[in-house]
Amino acid sequence: MAFVRVHHHSFTVSEMNRSIHFWCDLLGFKLIADVVRENLESYDRVMGMKDVKIRVAMLKDPSDTTMIALLQYRQPSPIQREMGNQFVGSSVLAVHTNDIDEDYRRLCAAGVRFNSPPIDVIRDGKLAAKISYAFDPDGIVVELYQPC
């Protein structure tokens, strides 16, 4: 196998500045690039679209080990769709936290929407983790995960 590691995971967002605020200011990711890409035949070909114009923000997690890309399409126009874990192709990014209860309180105070407060995950009769699902401004699920 020639694969070495995951380079990044991409999320399409509707409003880049709002998304950068969520991911960087609230979750602690670091912005490492914020550029507009257009008139690139390679992007048109690989994405299977014509005249692609996108704003791309590259972010690294606080440990500098994981990178995500936020994509805001300007051409073609972005399409909103229903979100939910039950949809094939849906994605959840789990972020490891050392204090899920404090992060939950802090993010709630900042207006972040959650499905529930942190929940104890019991497996084989033992507390394995605490988790909670938060939603970014576009409804992308971000799992707060604290192993026990």
Helices and strands as residue ranges (DSSP letters): E 9-12, H 16-20, I 21-26, E 30-38, H 41-47, E 53-60, E 67-75, E 92-96, H 100-109, E 113-114, E 119-123, E 126-135, E 141-147
